[in-house]
Amino acid sequence: MSETIRNAMSIDVEDYFQVSAFAPYIARTDWERLPCRVERNVDVILALLDEAGAKATFFTLGWIAERYPTVVRRIADGGHEVASHGYGHERASDLSPELFRADITRAKEILEDLCGAEVRGYRAPSFSISQRNWWAVEEIHAAGYRYSSSIYPVKHDHYGMPEAPRFPYRSREMLWELPPTTVPLLGRNWPAAGGGWFRLLPYGISRWMLRQVNDKERAPCMFYFHPWEVDPGQPRQPGMSLRTRFRHYVNLGRMEARLRRLLRDFAWDRVDRVFLRD
C-alpha cells in the first residue's frame, strides 16, 4: 500500500465584514463598531481539528491579532502554524510597494510578538498577486517570509493567474510559492480548494478532486477556508448584489459537517510541515 499523503489545511483568519466582496457595502471605518465573530468561529475550527487529530496553518490578519490576541495564542498553543494574511486585508494589487511593505511587515511583527515564534508564511488577501504586481514577491521575501500562498492558478472574476504552475515553485528563485490545489479538466484549471467552492459543490465532487491529486499525481493538496464560513448565525448584510449574497451565504449551515468529513477522509497538517523541506 502506498504511503498516505499529508495535505496542507489552511484558514484565512478574517471576519465576515472584512471580506473583499463586501468592500463596496461595508466601509473600513465601520469595522470597529460591527460585532466581531472571529473568536467564536476560530474556537469551532480548533475543536474540529482537535477532534480529527489534525494540524493546520492560520493565515491571520494583523488587525484581528491586535484586537483579539488570545485567538493567536490559542492557535499557537494548539500546535498549529501562525502565518500572516497581512495587516488590514487590503489587496496587494491596490497598494504601492511602500504601503504593501509596511502592511506585511507590521503584520509579521504583531504575530511574532504574540505567538513567540517566527512567522514564515504569507497569503495575500484575495490572492491578489499576479504578473501586474510581481514586485510584491520581492517585498515578501525582503520582509523575511519563507513562503507565500498568494497565487491561485485559476480564472476568476476577483483573482487568479491561470498560467501559473499548479504545484509549489520558486518565485524568482527567492521565495516558495505554494498555490491552492486545482485539477486540470477540459483545458482549464478547476479549483479544488476554497470554502466558497467547497460549500457550493456536492461534497463528493470536492473529495474526488482532492483524491485525483493525491492518488493520480501523488502530490499533497493545499486547502483553505475562512472562519466566517462555519458561522450561519453571522449578521446578514443589507444592500448587496444577489451574486455577492449568494456566494457569501450559500450552504453556511452545512460547512461544519462537511469540514468534519473532509478532516476524516484525508490526512491534514500544517503548511510548513507539508511543503517546506528545511
C-alpha positions in Angstrom: 0.0 0.0 0.0 1.3 3.5 -0.9 2.1 5.9 1.9 -0.7 8.2 2.9 -0.1 11.7 1.6 -0.4 14.6 4.1 -2.2 17.6 2.8 -2.0 21.2 4.0 -5.0 22.7 5.7 -5.1 26.5 5.9 -7.5 29.0 7.3 -7.6 32.7 6.4 -8.4 34.4 9.7 -10.6 37.4 8.9 -14.1 38.3 10.0 -17.3 38.4 7.8 -17.2 42.2 7.5 -13.6 42.2 6.1 -14.4 40.0 3.0 -13.2 41.8 -0.1 -16.5 41.3 -1.9 -18.2 43.3 0.9 -15.9 46.3 0.4 -18.5 48.2 -1.7 -21.1 47.7 1.1 -19.2 48.0 4.4 -16.8 50.9 4.9 -13.5 50.1 6.5 -14.2 52.9 9.1 -17.2 50.8 10.3 -15.2 47.7 11.2 -14.7 48.8 14.8 -18.4 49.1 15.5 -19.5 45.8 13.9 -20.0 42.7 16.1 -16.9 40.5 15.7 -17.4 36.8 15.4 -13.9 35.6 14.9 -13.2 34.3 18.4 -16.2 32.1 18.4 -15.5 30.8 14.9 -11.8 30.1 15.4 -12.8 28.1 18.5 -15.2 26.0 16.4 -12.4 25.3 13.9 -9.8 24.4 16.6 -12.3 22.0 18.1 -12.8 20.3 14.7 -9.1 20.0 14.2 -8.6 18.6 17.7 -11.4 16.0 17.1 -9.7 14.9 13.9 -6.2 14.9 15.4 -5.2 17.4 12.6 -3.0 20.4 12.5 -3.4 23.5 10.2 -1.9 26.9 9.3 -3.8 30.0 10.2 -3.1 33.0 7.9 -4.1 35.7 10.3 -4.8 39.4 9.8 -2.7 41.7 12.0 -5.9 43.8 12.5 -7.5 40.7 14.1 -4.4 39.8 16.1 -4.1 43.3 17.7 -7.7 43.2 18.9 -8.0 39.5 19.8 -4.6 38.4 20.9 -5.9 35.4 22.7 -7.1 34.0 19.3 -3.5 33.9 18.1 -2.2 32.4 21.3 -4.9 29.6 21.2 -3.8 28.8 17.7 -0.1 28.6 18.6 -0.8 26.8 21.9 -2.7 24.1 19.9 0.4 23.3 17.9 -0.8 25.0 14.7 1.2 27.3 12.5 0.6 31.0 12.8 1.1 32.8 9.4 0.3 36.2 8.0 -2.6 37.4 6.0 -1.2 41.0 6.1 -2.5 43.7 8.4 -5.6 45.3 7.0 -6.9 42.9 4.4 -6.1 45.3 1.5 -5.4 43.7 -1.8 -1.7 43.7 -2.8 -2.8 45.0 -6.2 -4.4 48.1 -4.6 -1.2 49.1 -2.7 2.0 50.8 -3.7 5.2 48.9 -2.9 5.8 51.1 0.1 2.4 50.6 1.6 2.5 46.9 0.9 5.9 46.6 2.6 4.5 48.4 5.6 1.4 46.2 5.8 3.2 42.8 5.6 6.0 43.9 8.0 3.5 45.3 10.6 1.5 42.1 10.5 4.6 39.9 10.8 5.8 41.8 13.9 2.5 41.7 15.6 2.0 38.0 15.1 5.5 37.0 16.1 5.2 39.0 19.3 2.0 37.2 20.2 3.0 33.6 19.3 6.7 33.8 20.2 7.8 32.1 17.0 9.0 33.1 13.6 6.1 33.7 11.1 7.3 32.1 7.9 4.2 32.2 5.6 2.2 34.9 4.0 -1.0 34.8 1.9 -2.2 37.9 0.1 -5.9 38.9 0.6 -7.9 37.6 -2.4 -4.8 36.0 -4.0 -4.0 39.5 -5.3 -0.5 38.9 -6.7 -0.1 38.4 -10.4 2.3 39.5 -13.2 0.9 43.0 -12.9 2.3 43.5 -9.4 5.1 40.9 -9.4 7.3 43.3 -7.4 5.3 42.0 -4.4 7.2 38.8 -4.5 10.5 40.7 -3.8 8.8 42.6 -0.9 7.5 39.4 0.7 11.0 37.9 0.6 12.6 41.1 1.8 10.2 41.2 4.8 11.6 37.9 6.0 8.9 35.4 4.9 10.0 32.0 3.7 6.9 31.2 1.6 3.8 32.7 0.0 0.5 31.2 -0.9 -0.8 34.1 -2.8 -1.3 33.0 -6.4 -4.2 30.8 -7.4 -3.8 29.3 -10.9 -7.4 29.6 -11.9 -9.5 32.1 -13.8 -11.9 34.0 -11.6 -13.6 37.4 -11.7 -11.9 38.5 -8.4 -8.5 36.8 -8.6 -6.4 34.2 -10.4 -3.4 33.6 -12.6 -4.4 30.6 -14.6 -1.0 30.4 -16.4 0.9 29.9 -13.1 2.2 26.5 -12.0 -0.2 24.2 -10.2 2.4 22.9 -7.7 5.0 24.6 -5.5 7.7 26.6 -7.2 10.3 29.2 -6.5 9.2 32.8 -7.4 12.2 34.5 -9.0 14.3 31.8 -7.2 13.9 33.5 -3.9 10.5 32.6 -2.4 8.5 29.4 -2.3 5.0 29.9 -3.8 2.5 27.3 -2.6 -0.7 27.5 -4.6 -4.1 26.2 -3.6 -5.0 23.0 -5.3 -6.5 22.8 -8.7 -7.5 20.0 -11.1 -7.0 20.3 -14.9 -10.1 19.4 -16.8 -11.4 20.4 -20.3 -8.5 22.7 -20.9 -8.5 24.7 -17.8 -7.7 24.5 -14.1 -10.7 24.0 -11.7 -10.4 25.0 -8.1 -10.3 22.1 -5.7 -9.7 24.3 -2.7 -11.5 27.2 -1.1 -14.5 27.4 1.2 -16.8 29.0 -1.4 -16.4 26.2 -3.9 -16.5 23.6 -1.1 -19.8 25.0 0.1 -21.3 25.2 -3.4 -20.3 21.8 -4.9 -21.5 18.5 -3.6 -19.1 17.1 -1.1 -18.4 14.0 -3.4 -17.0 16.3 -6.1 -14.7 18.1 -3.8 -13.4 14.8 -2.4 -13.0 13.3 -5.9 -10.9 16.4 -7.0 -8.6 16.1 -4.0 -8.3 12.3 -4.5 -7.2 12.9 -8.1 -4.2 15.0 -6.9 -3.3 12.6 -4.1 -3.8 9.3 -5.9 -3.1 10.1 -9.5 -0.5 12.9 -9.3 0.9 11.7 -5.9 1.1 15.2 -4.7 -0.2 16.9 -1.5 -3.1 19.3 -1.7 -3.5 22.8 -0.3 -7.0 23.6 1.0 -8.3 26.8 2.5 -11.4 28.4 4.0 -12.4 31.2 6.4 -13.7 31.2 10.0 -16.9 33.1 9.0 -17.8 30.1 6.8 -18.6 28.0 9.8 -20.9 30.7 11.2 -24.5 30.5 9.8 -25.5 32.9 12.6 -23.4 35.8 11.4 -25.2 39.2 10.9 -26.7 39.4 7.4 -25.6 42.5 5.4 -28.2 44.6 3.5 -28.0 46.1 0.1 -25.5 43.8 -1.6 -25.9 42.3 -5.0 -27.6 38.9 -5.5 -24.4 37.4 -6.7 -22.4 38.6 -3.7 -25.1 37.5 -1.3 -25.3 34.0 -2.9 -21.5 33.5 -2.9 -21.1 34.5 0.7 -24.1 32.8 2.3 -24.7 29.6 0.3 -24.6 26.5 2.5 -23.0 28.1 5.5 -25.2 25.8 7.7 -23.6 22.7 6.0 -20.0 23.8 6.3 -19.1 22.4 9.7 -20.4 18.9 8.9 -18.6 19.0 5.5 -15.3 20.0 7.2 -15.7 17.2 9.7 -16.0 14.7 6.7 -13.0 16.3 4.9 -10.8 16.1 8.0 -11.8 12.4 8.4 -11.3 11.5 4.7 -7.8 12.9 4.2 -4.6 13.4 6.3 -4.0 17.1 7.2 -1.1 19.0 8.6 0.4 22.5 8.8 1.6 24.2 5.5 5.2 24.5 6.7 5.4 20.8 7.6 3.9 19.6 4.3 5.8 21.8 1.9 9.0 23.2 3.5 12.0 20.9 3.4 14.1 22.7 6.0 
